[in-house]
Amino acid sequence: MSVLSLKGVTKKFGGLTAVNDVNLDVNAGTIHGLIGPNGAGKTTLFSLITGFYTPTSGSILLNGKDVTLTSTSHRARKGLVRTFQGTVLFPDQNVAQNIANGMLATGAGSWTDWFSESQAYAKIRYQEVERLLQFARLSDLRNAAARDLSHGQQRVLGIAIALAAKPRVLLLDEPFTGMTASEKDRLVEMLQSIRQGGTTVVLVEHDMRTVMRLCEVITVLNFGSVLTEGTPEHVRRHPEVMSAYLGTTA
């Protein structure tokens, strides 16, 4: 069953076509990879999916509902949450506070609850923050300022913040960038657990080895268009994929 569908999505910036007639279906409960060389349109496509850009043409459906013209906050409330290439944190707040901030995107608790610190909401928030600290293996760092974390720890914290919004579809923009081999292994395990917990993951990533071991389906973009799509084995053997990445003819 498709949880996210793009139908003929195109985005033009003046005379530049950044995304061209993209059709994409992401099945629920999968880890779906989105790859391509620099400038292929991957990040622009993420921005279209999450509402930071409006398509020039085409439509975007979330759980079968057209969200093409809805706001980013509306999509977040419907379960579509994104991380960015550059980790977006509150650097002077501690790890636990950063995770708690992610809960503002959910319907669990209003702004009034948040600022008045109602007893019931404070308990809900505490329990959820504790769960995510343990899940992300950040419990020992709960009181550390986000700015003092290592790069890899900041990347994981960014994902934990996104999980606090209770996404049904989680879009990750190059989450493995700058990580050590051991950090990548731990994040692979974390993403597999997220998927097993019922959240669909869509992943933009340049680390091909990690993409091949993690994703069930991979879509390849080139010059804003879908070059091919299929299993990791299909993509690995596709002659035009190597050509797109290396600029050579197969």
RODO-2510 file (C-alpha; in nm, 4 decimals, decimal comma):
residues 250
     n   res          X          Y          Z
     1     m     0,0000     0,0000     0,0000
     2     s     0,1366     0,3402    -0,0986
     3     v     0,1666     0,5879     0,1882
     4     l     0,3260     0,8624    -0,0238
     5     s     0,2615     0,9195    -0,3948
     6     l     0,3913     1,1763    -0,6407
     7     k     0,2053     1,2143    -0,9677
     8     g     0,3836     1,3982    -1,2474
     9     v     0,5558     1,6387    -1,0076
    10     t     0,7535     1,9153    -1,1793
    11     k     0,9299     2,2171    -1,0281
    12     k     1,0687     2,5014    -1,2353
    13     f     1,2737     2,7950    -1,1114
    14     g     1,2494     3,0441    -1,3960
    15     g     1,3979     2,8674    -1,6957
    16     l     1,5514     2,5869    -1,4865
    17     t     1,3603     2,2615    -1,4429
    18     a     1,4875     2,1176    -1,1151
    19     v     1,2355     1,8306    -1,0947
    20     n     1,0773     1,6952    -1,4111
    21     d     0,7569     1,4871    -1,4217
    22     v     0,8454     1,2642    -1,1276
    23     n     0,6161     0,9728    -1,0450
    24     l     0,6972     0,8017    -0,7178
    25     d     0,5168     0,5586    -0,4882
    26     v     0,6516     0,4798    -0,1425
    27     n     0,4983     0,1726     0,0176
    28     a     0,4072     0,1759     0,3850
    29     g     0,6547     0,0079     0,6175
    30     t     0,9549     0,0279     0,3847
    31     i     1,2886     0,2071     0,3759
    32     h     1,2922     0,3740     0,0347
    33     g     1,6158     0,5208    -0,0971
    34     l     1,6427     0,8271    -0,3200
    35     i     1,9827     0,8620    -0,4845
    36     g     2,1506     1,0438    -0,7700
    37     p     2,4536     1,2600    -0,8473
    38     n     2,4901     1,6139    -0,7141
    39     g     2,2328     1,8416    -0,8735
    40     a     1,9963     1,5549    -0,9576
    41     g     1,7060     1,7211    -0,7739
    42     k     1,6896     1,5074    -0,4596
    43     t     1,6752     1,7854    -0,2013
    44     t     1,4353     1,9881    -0,4167
    45     l     1,2088     1,6837    -0,4328
    46     f     1,2209     1,6519    -0,0533
    47     s     1,1255     2,0189    -0,0252
    48     l     0,8299     1,9608    -0,2563
    49     i     0,7142     1,6559    -0,0614
    50     t     0,7253     1,8430     0,2703
    51     g     0,5717     2,1673     0,1444
    52     f     0,8697     2,4020     0,1480
    53     y     0,8177     2,4364    -0,2281
    54     t     0,4952     2,4182    -0,4283
    55     p     0,5117     2,2126    -0,7502
    56     t     0,4818     2,3930    -1,0820
    57     s     0,2615     2,1004    -1,1829
    58     g     0,1655     1,7581    -1,0535
    59     s     0,0250     1,6363    -0,7220
    60     i     0,1452     1,4902    -0,3930
    61     l    -0,0681     1,2450    -0,1964
    62     l    -0,0169     1,1420     0,1656
    63     n    -0,2176     0,8358     0,2692
    64     g    -0,4310     0,8890    -0,0397
    65     k    -0,5120     1,2522     0,0435
    66     d    -0,3957     1,5368    -0,1798
    67     v    -0,1580     1,7602     0,0200
    68     t    -0,0037     1,9445    -0,2765
    69     l    -0,1093     2,2901    -0,1595
    70     t    -0,1038     2,2344     0,2174
    71     s     0,1501     2,3840     0,4585
    72     t     0,4527     2,2107     0,6082
    73     s     0,2873     2,2213     0,9519
    74     h    -0,0288     2,0574     0,8165
    75     r     0,1788     1,7767     0,6662
    76     a     0,3704     1,7342     0,9909
    77     r     0,0452     1,6976     1,1825
    78     k    -0,0573     1,4334     0,9277
    79     g     0,2629     1,2428     0,9965
    80     l     0,5114     1,3662     0,7332
    81     v     0,8335     1,4804     0,9019
    82     r     1,1732     1,5725     0,7582
    83     t     1,5323     1,6164     0,8726
    84     f     1,7861     1,8316     0,6880
    85     q     2,1412     1,7933     0,5538
    86     g     2,2590     2,0406     0,8159
    87     t     2,1405     1,9273     1,1577
    88     v     1,8889     2,1802     1,2970
    89     l     1,9179     2,1916     1,6759
    90     f     1,8814     2,4370     1,9625
    91     p     2,2536     2,4449     2,0439
    92     d     2,2278     2,6001     2,3907
    93     q     1,9538     2,3655     2,5101
    94     n     2,0339     2,0222     2,6437
    95     v     1,9597     1,6982     2,4634
    96     a     1,6379     1,6243     2,6532
    97     q     1,5010     1,9739     2,5867
    98     n     1,5785     1,9424     2,2162
    99     i     1,3823     1,6177     2,1956
   100     a     1,0918     1,7687     2,3882
   101     n     1,0753     2,0517     2,1331
   102     g     0,9942     1,7954     1,8638
   103     m     0,6665     1,7155     2,0373
   104     l     0,5291     2,0573     1,9416
   105     a     0,4643     1,9232     1,5907
   106     t     0,2180     1,6641     1,7217
   107     g    -0,1394     1,6949     1,8327
   108     a    -0,0504     1,5552     2,1757
   109     g    -0,0683     1,8642     2,3904
   110     s    -0,1472     2,2221     2,2948
   111     w     0,0672     2,5345     2,3209
   112     t    -0,1301     2,6097     2,6375
   113     d    -0,0246     2,2736     2,7825
   114     w     0,3351     2,3425     2,6842
   115     f     0,3661     2,6818     2,8484
   116     s     0,1452     2,6182     3,1510
   117     e     0,3236     2,2882     3,2235
   118     s    -0,0014     2,1119     3,3086
   119     q     0,0723     1,8072     3,5227
   120     a    -0,0812     1,5591     3,2796
   121     y     0,1075     1,6947     2,9803
   122     a     0,4356     1,7220     3,1716
   123     k     0,4104     1,3502     3,2507
   124     i     0,3399     1,2603     2,8867
   125     r     0,6301     1,4730     2,7705
   126     y     0,8701     1,3252     3,0269
   127     q     0,7814     0,9670     2,9378
   128     e     0,8214     1,0282     2,5648
   129     v     1,1532     1,2078     2,6056
   130     e     1,2842     0,9230     2,8214
   131     r     1,1758     0,6669     2,5641
   132     l     1,3513     0,8498     2,2822
   133     l     1,6677     0,9110     2,4855
   134     q     1,6953     0,5368     2,5410
   135     f     1,6069     0,4512     2,1830
   136     a     1,8701     0,6906     2,0443
   137     r     2,1292     0,5829     2,3037
   138     l     2,1570     0,9372     2,4317
   139     s     2,0442     0,8820     2,7918
   140     d     2,3895     0,9534     2,9352
   141     l     2,3956     1,2832     2,7454
   142     r     2,0492     1,4077     2,8457
   143     n     2,1905     1,7142     3,0248
   144     a     2,4632     1,7937     2,7718
   145     a     2,4193     2,1022     2,5531
   146     a     2,3475     2,0040     2,1939
   147     r     2,6436     2,2116     2,0722
   148     d     2,8813     1,9935     2,2778
   149     l     2,7818     1,6673     2,1102
   150     s     2,9954     1,5087     1,8426
   151     h     2,8833     1,5403     1,4821
   152     g     2,7473     1,1853     1,4789
   153     q     2,5613     1,2365     1,8055
   154     q     2,4058     1,5560     1,6695
   155     r     2,2830     1,3680     1,3636
   156     v     2,1198     1,1049     1,5850
   157     l     1,9688     1,3758     1,8059
   158     g     1,8151     1,5363     1,4968
   159     i     1,6428     1,2075     1,4158
   160     a     1,5243     1,1688     1,7764
   161     i     1,3692     1,5177     1,7558
   162     a     1,1898     1,4150     1,4360
   163     l     1,0645     1,0969     1,6044
   164     a     0,9164     1,3058     1,8858
   165     a     0,6722     1,4374     1,6242
   166     k     0,5466     1,0790     1,5800
   167     p     0,5945     1,0584     1,2031
   168     r     0,4197     0,8047     0,9862
   169     v     0,6608     0,8950     0,7066
   170     l     1,0113     1,0117     0,8014
   171     l     1,2242     1,1833     0,5348
   172     l     1,5977     1,1823     0,6097
   173     d     1,8318     1,4059     0,4088
   174     e     2,1837     1,2555     0,4103
   175     p     2,1758     1,1313     0,7716
   176     f     2,5023     0,9352     0,7413
   177     t     2,7165     1,2286     0,6257
   178     g     3,0334     1,2679     0,8331
   179     m     2,9736     0,9614     1,0476
   180     t     3,2351     0,7035     1,1403
   181     a     3,1884     0,3417     1,0337
   182     s     3,0687     0,2386     1,3812
   183     e     2,8252     0,5319     1,3977
   184     k     2,6853     0,4310     1,0586
   185     d     2,6313     0,0756     1,1818
   186     r     2,4399     0,2003     1,4866
   187     l     2,2279     0,4320     1,2742
   188     v     2,1451     0,1478     1,0347
   189     e     2,0163    -0,0510     1,3324
   190     m     1,8202     0,2515     1,4525
   191     l     1,6518     0,3052     1,1152
   192     q     1,5642    -0,0621     1,0876
   193     s     1,4011    -0,0403     1,4316
   194     i     1,2103     0,2719     1,3252
   195     r     1,0764     0,0856     1,0235
   196     q     0,9853    -0,2167     1,2337
   197     g     0,7937     0,0174     1,4624
   198     g     0,5647     0,1128     1,1749
   199     t     0,7257     0,4306     1,0400
   200     t     0,8035     0,4483     0,6689
   201     v     1,1472     0,5943     0,5931
   202     v     1,2495     0,7824     0,2778
   203     l     1,6227     0,8342     0,2617
   204     v     1,8429     1,0638     0,0519
   205     e     2,2020     0,9491     0,0872
   206     h     2,5321     0,9535    -0,1034
   207     d     2,6845     0,6593     0,0858
   208     m     2,5967     0,3927    -0,1683
   209     r     2,7189     0,1030     0,0421
   210     t     2,4838     0,2001     0,3239
   211     v     2,1926     0,2629     0,0855
   212     m     2,2369    -0,0791    -0,0741
   213     r     2,2345    -0,2625     0,2594
   214     l     1,9462    -0,0649     0,4112
   215     c     1,6844     0,0092     0,1432
   216     e     1,4317    -0,2324    -0,0079
   217     v     1,3538    -0,0008    -0,2995
   218     i     1,5774     0,2656    -0,4531
   219     t     1,4749     0,5453    -0,6900
   220     v     1,7528     0,7029    -0,8957
   221     l     1,7206     1,0663    -1,0049
   222     n     1,9284     1,2297    -1,2786
   223     f     1,8786     1,5844    -1,4079
   224     g     1,5529     1,6042    -1,2137
   225     s     1,3951     1,2937    -1,3701
   226     v     1,3604     0,9336    -1,2559
   227     l     1,6341     0,7320    -1,4247
   228     t     1,5330     0,3963    -1,2810
   229     e     1,3766     0,2364    -0,9749
   230     g     1,3917    -0,1064    -0,8188
   231     t     1,5699    -0,3308    -0,5745
   232     p     1,9308    -0,2602    -0,4774
   233     e     2,0400    -0,5422    -0,7083
   234     h     1,8479    -0,3911    -1,0013
   235     v     1,9987    -0,0472    -0,9400
   236     r     2,3488    -0,1877    -0,8928
   237     r     2,3334    -0,3602    -1,2307
   238     h     2,1652    -0,0775    -1,4244
   239     p     2,4161     0,0516    -1,6830
   240     e     2,2867     0,4103    -1,6844
   241     v     2,3280     0,4500    -1,3097
   242     m     2,7060     0,4217    -1,3340
   243     s     2,7006     0,6594    -1,6280
   244     a     2,4993     0,9144    -1,4322
   245     y     2,7351     0,9040    -1,1335
   246     l     3,0641     0,8997    -1,3226
   247     g     2,9710     1,0886    -1,6363
   248     t     3,0776     0,7970    -1,8538
   249     t     2,8990     0,5905    -2,1144
   250     a     2,8175     0,2350    -2,0225
***
